[in-house]
């Protein structure tokens, strides 16, 4: 029920071949179908690209601090 007492409408599920459907497979502890695996791979690729772009921008704006953090992280990971 919603806060006003009316029954909630269910959202339509995204079809296989989408990131949401891949997440549904994962939550159900089942192997994702090929279409969902491909959609998830595309999602991860875009997300990783955005993360790398943000890191490049951060390194440009704060080069000293970025270099220090990178060195500390490498040290902690054993990449001396």
C-alpha positions in Angstrom: 0.0 0.0 0.0 1.1 3.5 -0.6 1.1 6.2 2.0 -2.4 7.4 1.1 -3.8 3.8 1.4 -4.2 3.1 -2.3 -2.7 -0.1 -3.6 0.7 0.3 -5.3 1.0 -0.4 -9.0 3.8 -2.8 -9.9 6.4 -1.5 -12.3 6.8 -3.5 -15.5 9.9 -5.6 -15.4 12.7 -4.7 -17.8 13.0 -7.5 -20.4 16.1 -9.7 -20.7 18.9 -7.9 -22.5 19.0 -5.1 -20.0 21.2 -4.3 -17.0 18.1 -4.4 -14.7 17.3 -7.9 -16.0 20.9 -9.0 -15.3 20.5 -7.7 -11.7 17.3 -9.7 -11.4 19.1 -12.9 -12.5 21.8 -12.2 -9.9 19.3 -11.6 -7.1 17.6 -14.8 -8.0 21.0 -16.6 -7.8 20.6 -17.9 -11.4 22.9 -17.7 -14.3 22.2 -14.7 -16.5 21.2 -15.3 -20.1 23.5 -14.3 -22.9 21.5 -11.1 -23.7 21.7 -10.0 -20.1 25.4 -10.8 -19.9 26.0 -8.6 -22.9 23.9 -5.8 -21.5 25.8 -6.0 -18.2 29.1 -5.9 -20.0 28.1 -2.8 -21.9 26.9 -1.2 -18.7 30.2 -2.0 -16.9 32.2 -0.6 -19.9 30.3 2.7 -19.8 30.6 3.0 -16.0 34.3 2.2 -16.0 34.9 4.8 -18.8 33.1 7.4 -16.7 35.2 6.5 -13.6 38.4 6.8 -15.6 37.4 10.1 -17.0 36.7 11.3 -13.5 40.1 10.1 -12.3 41.9 11.9 -15.2 40.0 15.1 -14.3 40.9 14.7 -10.7 44.6 14.1 -11.6 44.6 17.3 -13.8 43.0 19.5 -11.1 45.0 18.2 -8.1 48.2 16.6 -9.5 50.2 16.6 -6.2 47.5 15.1 -4.0 46.5 12.6 -6.7 50.1 11.4 -7.1 50.4 11.1 -3.3 47.2 9.1 -3.0 48.2 6.9 -6.0 51.6 6.1 -4.4 49.9 5.3 -1.0 47.4 3.0 -2.7 50.2 1.2 -4.6 52.2 0.8 -1.4 49.2 -0.7 0.4 48.6 -3.1 -2.5 52.2 -4.2 -2.4 53.1 -2.6 -5.7 56.2 -0.8 -4.5 
